[in-house]
Amino acid sequence: MSTPLLQVDDLKKHFPIRGGLFGTVTGQVHAVDGISFSIAKGETLSLVGESGCGKSTVGRAVLQLFPITAGQVVLDGQRIDTLSASSMRPLRQRMQVVFQDPFSSLNPRMRVRDILAEPIRNFGIAKDAADLEARLARLMDTVRLPRDAINRWPHEFSGGQRQRIGIARALAAEPDLIVCDEAVSALDVSVKAQIVNLLQDLQKELGLAMLFISHDLAIVEHMTHRVAVMYLGKIVEVAGKRSLFSAPMHPYTEALLSAVPVPIPGQARTRKILTGDVPSPINPPKGCRFHTRCPYAFDRCRVDEPELRPTGEGHIAACHLHDLPRAQNPLLNAVAA
């Protein structure tokens, strides 16, 4: 098996809570609490879950925008979480990000030309001024924007056009991996489809790997290869797109999928309504973190924390239900029905 482009092992990121006059640490927010995954070259892995589950923190940790608490981040066989800022800088060319808000992520005092030229100059990609101009023109063509728009300011574009500029800026560095942090959530429905189609086309053309962070499962189903489902700082299920959407093996995934609208008139999913609130990441519950809201929870769920284990070909889930006889497993019975 070939080495994955990105390998994350037992990643943890805890944020200290400070209080009092002297800023004494009084607790920790367990934003990401021991997750592992990999992304192959040319593959899209979608990281999904409710707001506050730690998805964006994972993206920022992968990009080394802050030090991690524990674990490893390996890029193309090289461990990067232990590198100094100066050693990390050349590798940043290989990892770029598209942010959620296409307006606040662009400098309003820079023309599009300067926004796109900045990473090219920073990493010494262009050979000379003529090469720089040619690259800028190709970037505008790549994201389907007119070349003569390159001298405009960000506020002169629509939200979808600004996100295209954000994508062009990420591509300017010629990266191997792009982290899309809720890259379409701030856009209108019709514009979302355009941006998703653009990202898919670019991935095929350039062989990019993507970590696609989203809470929109309808979008994820359209564009991903594999899906990792997060809940309260933990990954609870990982599977290929078809396997996960047709046969979820974790109650949380089942509930998420039941809320996805069905576009076919007269058809609807049986909605799985979760009761209660998401527990605090400051003091996560013992056992399975989902047991406080799980309709299938039993005594073991409240004591033992389940580990990710195979439930089918390329499908892993962290749920004690899979230790029960098949006839007593409500997830398997639902799939069979």
Contacts in CASP RR format, 6 or more apart in sequence:
PFRMAT RR
TARGET T0000
AUTHOR 0000-0000-0000
METHOD contacts of the structure
MODEL  1
MSTPLLQVDDLKKHFPIRGGLFGTVTGQVHAVDGISFSIAKGETLSLVGE
SGCGKSTVGRAVLQLFPITAGQVVLDGQRIDTLSASSMRPLRQRMQVVFQ
DPFSSLNPRMRVRDILAEPIRNFGIAKDAADLEARLARLMDTVRLPRDAI
NRWPHEFSGGQRQRIGIARALAAEPDLIVCDEAVSALDVSVKAQIVNLLQ
DLQKELGLAMLFISHDLAIVEHMTHRVAVMYLGKIVEVAGKRSLFSAPMH
PYTEALLSAVPVPIPGQARTRKILTGDVPSPINPPKGCRFHTRCPYAFDR
CRVDEPELRPTGEGHIAACHLHDLPRAQNPLLNAVAA
2 40 0 8 1.000
3 76 0 8 1.000
3 77 0 8 1.000
4 38 0 8 1.000
4 39 0 8 1.000
4 40 0 8 1.000
4 41 0 8 1.000
5 39 0 8 1.000
5 40 0 8 1.000
5 41 0 8 1.000
5 42 0 8 1.000
5 43 0 8 1.000
5 75 0 8 1.000
5 76 0 8 1.000
5 176 0 8 1.000
5 177 0 8 1.000
5 209 0 8 1.000
6 38 0 8 1.000
6 39 0 8 1.000
6 62 0 8 1.000
6 73 0 8 1.000
6 74 0 8 1.000
6 75 0 8 1.000
6 76 0 8 1.000
6 177 0 8 1.000
6 209 0 8 1.000
6 211 0 8 1.000
7 38 0 8 1.000
7 72 0 8 1.000
7 73 0 8 1.000
7 74 0 8 1.000
7 77 0 8 1.000
8 35 0 8 1.000
8 36 0 8 1.000
8 37 0 8 1.000
8 38 0 8 1.000
8 58 0 8 1.000
8 62 0 8 1.000
8 72 0 8 1.000
8 73 0 8 1.000
8 74 0 8 1.000
9 36 0 8 1.000
9 71 0 8 1.000
9 72 0 8 1.000
9 74 0 8 1.000
10 34 0 8 1.000
10 35 0 8 1.000
10 36 0 8 1.000
10 70 0 8 1.000
10 71 0 8 1.000
10 72 0 8 1.000
11 32 0 8 1.000
11 34 0 8 1.000
11 35 0 8 1.000
11 36 0 8 1.000
11 58 0 8 1.000
11 61 0 8 1.000
11 68 0 8 1.000
11 70 0 8 1.000
11 71 0 8 1.000
11 72 0 8 1.000
11 73 0 8 1.000
12 30 0 8 1.000
12 32 0 8 1.000
12 33 0 8 1.000
12 34 0 8 1.000
12 68 0 8 1.000
12 69 0 8 1.000
12 70 0 8 1.000
12 71 0 8 1.000
13 31 0 8 1.000
13 32 0 8 1.000
13 57 0 8 1.000
13 58 0 8 1.000
13 61 0 8 1.000
13 66 0 8 1.000
13 68 0 8 1.000
13 69 0 8 1.000
14 28 0 8 1.000
14 29 0 8 1.000
14 30 0 8 1.000
14 31 0 8 1.000
14 33 0 8 1.000
14 69 0 8 1.000
15 28 0 8 1.000
15 29 0 8 1.000
15 31 0 8 1.000
16 25 0 8 1.000
16 27 0 8 1.000
16 28 0 8 1.000
16 29 0 8 1.000
17 25 0 8 1.000
17 26 0 8 1.000
17 27 0 8 1.000
17 28 0 8 1.000
17 29 0 8 1.000
17 282 0 8 1.000
18 24 0 8 1.000
18 25 0 8 1.000
18 26 0 8 1.000
19 26 0 8 1.000
27 282 0 8 1.000
28 282 0 8 1.000
29 281 0 8 1.000
29 282 0 8 1.000
30 233 0 8 1.000
30 281 0 8 1.000
30 282 0 8 1.000
30 284 0 8 1.000
31 54 0 8 1.000
31 57 0 8 1.000
31 233 0 8 1.000
31 281 0 8 1.000
32 54 0 8 1.000
32 57 0 8 1.000
32 58 0 8 1.000
32 61 0 8 1.000
32 233 0 8 1.000
33 232 0 8 1.000
33 233 0 8 1.000
33 234 0 8 1.000
33 284 0 8 1.000
34 70 0 8 1.000
34 71 0 8 1.000
34 233 0 8 1.000
34 234 0 8 1.000
35 58 0 8 1.000
35 228 0 8 1.000
35 230 0 8 1.000
35 233 0 8 1.000
35 234 0 8 1.000
35 235 0 8 1.000
36 235 0 8 1.000
37 45 0 8 1.000
37 228 0 8 1.000
37 235 0 8 1.000
37 238 0 8 1.000
38 45 0 8 1.000
39 45 0 8 1.000
39 177 0 8 1.000
39 209 0 8 1.000
39 210 0 8 1.000
39 211 0 8 1.000
40 209 0 8 1.000
41 176 0 8 1.000
41 207 0 8 1.000
41 209 0 8 1.000
42 203 0 8 1.000
42 207 0 8 1.000
42 208 0 8 1.000
42 209 0 8 1.000
42 210 0 8 1.000
43 209 0 8 1.000
43 210 0 8 1.000
43 225 0 8 1.000
43 226 0 8 1.000
44 203 0 8 1.000
44 209 0 8 1.000
44 210 0 8 1.000
44 212 0 8 1.000
44 223 0 8 1.000
44 224 0 8 1.000
44 225 0 8 1.000
44 226 0 8 1.000
45 210 0 8 1.000
45 211 0 8 1.000
45 212 0 8 1.000
45 224 0 8 1.000
45 225 0 8 1.000
45 226 0 8 1.000
45 227 0 8 1.000
45 228 0 8 1.000
46 212 0 8 1.000
46 213 0 8 1.000
46 214 0 8 1.000
46 220 0 8 1.000
46 223 0 8 1.000
46 224 0 8 1.000
46 226 0 8 1.000
46 227 0 8 1.000
46 228 0 8 1.000
47 55 0 8 1.000
47 58 0 8 1.000
47 59 0 8 1.000
47 211 0 8 1.000
47 212 0 8 1.000
47 213 0 8 1.000
47 214 0 8 1.000
47 228 0 8 1.000
47 230 0 8 1.000
48 55 0 8 1.000
48 214 0 8 1.000
48 215 0 8 1.000
48 217 0 8 1.000
48 220 0 8 1.000
48 227 0 8 1.000
48 228 0 8 1.000
48 229 0 8 1.000
48 230 0 8 1.000
48 256 0 8 1.000
49 55 0 8 1.000
49 215 0 8 1.000
49 229 0 8 1.000
49 230 0 8 1.000
49 231 0 8 1.000
49 256 0 8 1.000
50 215 0 8 1.000
50 231 0 8 1.000
50 278 0 8 1.000
51 215 0 8 1.000
52 278 0 8 1.000
52 281 0 8 1.000
53 230 0 8 1.000
53 231 0 8 1.000
53 232 0 8 1.000
53 233 0 8 1.000
53 278 0 8 1.000
54 230 0 8 1.000
54 233 0 8 1.000
55 181 0 8 1.000
55 213 0 8 1.000
55 214 0 8 1.000
55 215 0 8 1.000
55 230 0 8 1.000
56 181 0 8 1.000
56 182 0 8 1.000
56 213 0 8 1.000
58 211 0 8 1.000
58 213 0 8 1.000
58 230 0 8 1.000
59 97 0 8 1.000
59 179 0 8 1.000
59 181 0 8 1.000
59 211 0 8 1.000
59 213 0 8 1.000
60 66 0 8 1.000
60 181 0 8 1.000
61 68 0 8 1.000
61 73 0 8 1.000
62 73 0 8 1.000
62 95 0 8 1.000
62 179 0 8 1.000
62 211 0 8 1.000
63 92 0 8 1.000
63 95 0 8 1.000
63 97 0 8 1.000
63 179 0 8 1.000
64 73 0 8 1.000
64 80 0 8 1.000
64 81 0 8 1.000
64 83 0 8 1.000
64 88 0 8 1.000
67 81 0 8 1.000
68 81 0 8 1.000
71 81 0 8 1.000
72 79 0 8 1.000
72 81 0 8 1.000
73 79 0 8 1.000
73 80 0 8 1.000
73 81 0 8 1.000
74 80 0 8 1.000
75 91 0 8 1.000
75 94 0 8 1.000
75 95 0 8 1.000
75 177 0 8 1.000
76 94 0 8 1.000
76 176 0 8 1.000
78 91 0 8 1.000
80 88 0 8 1.000
80 91 0 8 1.000
83 91 0 8 1.000
90 123 0 8 1.000
92 173 0 8 1.000
93 119 0 8 1.000
93 123 0 8 1.000
93 173 0 8 1.000
93 174 0 8 1.000
93 175 0 8 1.000
94 175 0 8 1.000
94 176 0 8 1.000
94 177 0 8 1.000
95 175 0 8 1.000
95 176 0 8 1.000
95 177 0 8 1.000
95 178 0 8 1.000
95 179 0 8 1.000
96 119 0 8 1.000
96 169 0 8 1.000
96 170 0 8 1.000
96 171 0 8 1.000
96 173 0 8 1.000
96 175 0 8 1.000
96 177 0 8 1.000
96 178 0 8 1.000
96 179 0 8 1.000
97 170 0 8 1.000
97 178 0 8 1.000
97 179 0 8 1.000
97 180 0 8 1.000
97 181 0 8 1.000
98 163 0 8 1.000
98 166 0 8 1.000
98 167 0 8 1.000
98 170 0 8 1.000
98 178 0 8 1.000
98 179 0 8 1.000
98 180 0 8 1.000
98 181 0 8 1.000
98 183 0 8 1.000
99 105 0 8 1.000
99 166 0 8 1.000
99 181 0 8 1.000
99 183 0 8 1.000
100 181 0 8 1.000
100 182 0 8 1.000
100 183 0 8 1.000
100 185 0 8 1.000
100 186 0 8 1.000
101 186 0 8 1.000
102 159 0 8 1.000
102 160 0 8 1.000
102 162 0 8 1.000
102 163 0 8 1.000
102 165 0 8 1.000
102 166 0 8 1.000
102 186 0 8 1.000
102 187 0 8 1.000
103 154 0 8 1.000
103 155 0 8 1.000
103 159 0 8 1.000
103 162 0 8 1.000
105 166 0 8 1.000
106 115 0 8 1.000
106 154 0 8 1.000
106 162 0 8 1.000
106 165 0 8 1.000
106 166 0 8 1.000
106 169 0 8 1.000
107 115 0 8 1.000
107 154 0 8 1.000
108 153 0 8 1.000
108 154 0 8 1.000
108 155 0 8 1.000
110 118 0 8 1.000
110 154 0 8 1.000
111 150 0 8 1.000
111 151 0 8 1.000
111 152 0 8 1.000
111 153 0 8 1.000
112 149 0 8 1.000
112 150 0 8 1.000
112 151 0 8 1.000
112 152 0 8 1.000
112 153 0 8 1.000
112 154 0 8 1.000
112 165 0 8 1.000
113 136 0 8 1.000
113 150 0 8 1.000
113 151 0 8 1.000
115 154 0 8 1.000
115 165 0 8 1.000
115 166 0 8 1.000
115 169 0 8 1.000
116 136 0 8 1.000
116 139 0 8 1.000
116 150 0 8 1.000
116 165 0 8 1.000
116 168 0 8 1.000
116 169 0 8 1.000
116 172 0 8 1.000
117 132 0 8 1.000
117 136 0 8 1.000
117 172 0 8 1.000
118 169 0 8 1.000
118 172 0 8 1.000
119 125 0 8 1.000
119 169 0 8 1.000
119 172 0 8 1.000
119 173 0 8 1.000
120 126 0 8 1.000
120 132 0 8 1.000
120 135 0 8 1.000
120 136 0 8 1.000
120 172 0 8 1.000
120 173 0 8 1.000
121 132 0 8 1.000
122 173 0 8 1.000
123 173 0 8 1.000
125 135 0 8 1.000
125 172 0 8 1.000
125 173 0 8 1.000
125 174 0 8 1.000
126 132 0 8 1.000
126 135 0 8 1.000
135 172 0 8 1.000
136 150 0 8 1.000
137 147 0 8 1.000
137 150 0 8 1.000
139 168 0 8 1.000
139 171 0 8 1.000
139 172 0 8 1.000
140 146 0 8 1.000
140 147 0 8 1.000
140 149 0 8 1.000
140 150 0 8 1.000
140 168 0 8 1.000
141 147 0 8 1.000
142 168 0 8 1.000
142 171 0 8 1.000
142 202 0 8 1.000
143 164 0 8 1.000
143 165 0 8 1.000
143 167 0 8 1.000
143 168 0 8 1.000
143 171 0 8 1.000
143 198 0 8 1.000
144 164 0 8 1.000
144 198 0 8 1.000
145 161 0 8 1.000
145 164 0 8 1.000
145 165 0 8 1.000
145 168 0 8 1.000
149 157 0 8 1.000
149 161 0 8 1.000
154 162 0 8 1.000
154 165 0 8 1.000
157 165 0 8 1.000
158 191 0 8 1.000
159 186 0 8 1.000
159 187 0 8 1.000
159 191 0 8 1.000
160 187 0 8 1.000
160 191 0 8 1.000
160 194 0 8 1.000
160 195 0 8 1.000
163 183 0 8 1.000
163 184 0 8 1.000
163 187 0 8 1.000
163 191 0 8 1.000
163 195 0 8 1.000
164 195 0 8 1.000
164 198 0 8 1.000
167 183 0 8 1.000
167 195 0 8 1.000
167 198 0 8 1.000
167 199 0 8 1.000
167 202 0 8 1.000
170 178 0 8 1.000
171 202 0 8 1.000
171 206 0 8 1.000
175 208 0 8 1.000
176 208 0 8 1.000
176 209 0 8 1.000
177 208 0 8 1.000
177 209 0 8 1.000
177 210 0 8 1.000
177 211 0 8 1.000
178 208 0 8 1.000
178 209 0 8 1.000
178 210 0 8 1.000
178 211 0 8 1.000
179 210 0 8 1.000
179 211 0 8 1.000
179 213 0 8 1.000
180 199 0 8 1.000
180 210 0 8 1.000
180 211 0 8 1.000
180 212 0 8 1.000
180 213 0 8 1.000
180 214 0 8 1.000
181 213 0 8 1.000
182 213 0 8 1.000
182 214 0 8 1.000
182 215 0 8 1.000
183 195 0 8 1.000
183 199 0 8 1.000
183 212 0 8 1.000
183 214 0 8 1.000
184 191 0 8 1.000
184 192 0 8 1.000
184 195 0 8 1.000
184 196 0 8 1.000
184 214 0 8 1.000
184 216 0 8 1.000
184 219 0 8 1.000
185 214 0 8 1.000
185 215 0 8 1.000
185 216 0 8 1.000
187 195 0 8 1.000
192 216 0 8 1.000
192 219 0 8 1.000
196 219 0 8 1.000
196 222 0 8 1.000
196 223 0 8 1.000
199 210 0 8 1.000
199 212 0 8 1.000
199 223 0 8 1.000
200 223 0 8 1.000
202 208 0 8 1.000
203 210 0 8 1.000
212 220 0 8 1.000
212 223 0 8 1.000
212 224 0 8 1.000
214 220 0 8 1.000
217 256 0 8 1.000
217 257 0 8 1.000
217 259 0 8 1.000
217 260 0 8 1.000
218 260 0 8 1.000
218 261 0 8 1.000
220 227 0 8 1.000
220 241 0 8 1.000
221 241 0 8 1.000
221 245 0 8 1.000
221 260 0 8 1.000
224 241 0 8 1.000
225 240 0 8 1.000
225 241 0 8 1.000
226 238 0 8 1.000
226 239 0 8 1.000
226 240 0 8 1.000
226 241 0 8 1.000
227 237 0 8 1.000
227 238 0 8 1.000
227 239 0 8 1.000
227 240 0 8 1.000
227 241 0 8 1.000
227 244 0 8 1.000
228 235 0 8 1.000
228 237 0 8 1.000
228 238 0 8 1.000
229 235 0 8 1.000
229 236 0 8 1.000
229 237 0 8 1.000
229 238 0 8 1.000
229 244 0 8 1.000
229 250 0 8 1.000
229 252 0 8 1.000
229 253 0 8 1.000
229 256 0 8 1.000
230 236 0 8 1.000
231 252 0 8 1.000
231 289 0 8 1.000
231 290 0 8 1.000
232 278 0 8 1.000
232 279 0 8 1.000
232 281 0 8 1.000
232 284 0 8 1.000
232 289 0 8 1.000
232 290 0 8 1.000
233 281 0 8 1.000
233 289 0 8 1.000
234 289 0 8 1.000
234 318 0 8 1.000
235 308 0 8 1.000
235 318 0 8 1.000
236 250 0 8 1.000
236 252 0 8 1.000
236 253 0 8 1.000
236 290 0 8 1.000
236 308 0 8 1.000
236 317 0 8 1.000
236 318 0 8 1.000
236 319 0 8 1.000
237 244 0 8 1.000
237 248 0 8 1.000
237 249 0 8 1.000
237 250 0 8 1.000
237 252 0 8 1.000
237 253 0 8 1.000
237 308 0 8 1.000
237 315 0 8 1.000
237 316 0 8 1.000
237 317 0 8 1.000
237 318 0 8 1.000
237 319 0 8 1.000
238 308 0 8 1.000
238 315 0 8 1.000
238 316 0 8 1.000
238 317 0 8 1.000
239 249 0 8 1.000
239 314 0 8 1.000
239 315 0 8 1.000
239 316 0 8 1.000
239 317 0 8 1.000
240 314 0 8 1.000
240 315 0 8 1.000
243 312 0 8 1.000
243 313 0 8 1.000
243 314 0 8 1.000
243 315 0 8 1.000
244 253 0 8 1.000
244 315 0 8 1.000
245 257 0 8 1.000
246 335 0 8 1.000
247 315 0 8 1.000
247 335 0 8 1.000
248 254 0 8 1.000
248 257 0 8 1.000
248 331 0 8 1.000
249 311 0 8 1.000
249 312 0 8 1.000
249 315 0 8 1.000
249 317 0 8 1.000
249 319 0 8 1.000
249 322 0 8 1.000
249 331 0 8 1.000
250 290 0 8 1.000
250 317 0 8 1.000
250 318 0 8 1.000
250 319 0 8 1.000
250 331 0 8 1.000
251 272 0 8 1.000
251 290 0 8 1.000
251 294 0 8 1.000
251 295 0 8 1.000
251 296 0 8 1.000
251 319 0 8 1.000
251 321 0 8 1.000
251 331 0 8 1.000
252 290 0 8 1.000
252 293 0 8 1.000
252 294 0 8 1.000
253 317 0 8 1.000
254 272 0 8 1.000
254 331 0 8 1.000
254 334 0 8 1.000
255 272 0 8 1.000
255 273 0 8 1.000
255 274 0 8 1.000
257 269 0 8 1.000
258 269 0 8 1.000
258 270 0 8 1.000
258 271 0 8 1.000
258 272 0 8 1.000
259 271 0 8 1.000
259 272 0 8 1.000
260 269 0 8 1.000
262 268 0 8 1.000
262 269 0 8 1.000
272 295 0 8 1.000
274 293 0 8 1.000
274 295 0 8 1.000
275 293 0 8 1.000
276 292 0 8 1.000
276 293 0 8 1.000
278 293 0 8 1.000
279 285 0 8 1.000
279 289 0 8 1.000
279 292 0 8 1.000
285 291 0 8 1.000
285 292 0 8 1.000
285 302 0 8 1.000
286 302 0 8 1.000
286 303 0 8 1.000
286 305 0 8 1.000
287 301 0 8 1.000
287 302 0 8 1.000
287 303 0 8 1.000
287 304 0 8 1.000
287 305 0 8 1.000
287 306 0 8 1.000
288 294 0 8 1.000
288 297 0 8 1.000
288 301 0 8 1.000
288 302 0 8 1.000
288 304 0 8 1.000
288 305 0 8 1.000
288 306 0 8 1.000
288 318 0 8 1.000
288 319 0 8 1.000
288 320 0 8 1.000
289 305 0 8 1.000
290 297 0 8 1.000
291 297 0 8 1.000
291 301 0 8 1.000
291 302 0 8 1.000
294 301 0 8 1.000
296 321 0 8 1.000
296 330 0 8 1.000
296 331 0 8 1.000
298 320 0 8 1.000
300 320 0 8 1.000
301 320 0 8 1.000
304 320 0 8 1.000
306 318 0 8 1.000
306 319 0 8 1.000
306 320 0 8 1.000
307 318 0 8 1.000
308 316 0 8 1.000
308 317 0 8 1.000
308 318 0 8 1.000
309 316 0 8 1.000
309 317 0 8 1.000
309 318 0 8 1.000
309 322 0 8 1.000
310 316 0 8 1.000
311 317 0 8 1.000
311 322 0 8 1.000
319 331 0 8 1.000
321 329 0 8 1.000
321 330 0 8 1.000
321 331 0 8 1.000
322 329 0 8 1.000
322 331 0 8 1.000
326 332 0 8 1.000
327 333 0 8 1.000
END
